[in-house]
Amino acid sequence: MSTTIQGVYRQGKIELSTTPHDVSDDTPVVVTFPEANSKNLRDRGIDKAQAAVLRECFATFAEDWESPEMDVYDNYDEELSKLQTR
């Protein structure tokens, strides 16, 4: 079973927020850096239950949103200005 602990990358080292229990020294780890602009839902007052409901609601259009045709919305203002200059 895996153990998840938050931490911070600082000056080339990972500082864990808590000390893991039942994990021995030299245990291999995998570190994942979240995107810099990722959103922390807790900071926005959304708990796990609310997040699950949102995830379920958004799943209904996720396939459409991820389609290549929707890439234009990644840079909507830029694409709109291109259309307006024609």
Secondary structure, 3 states (H helix, E strand, C coil): CCCCCCEEEECCEEEECCCCCCCCCCCCCCCCCCCCCCCCHHHHCCCHHHHHHHHHHHHHHHHHHCCHHHHHHHHHHHHHHHHHCC
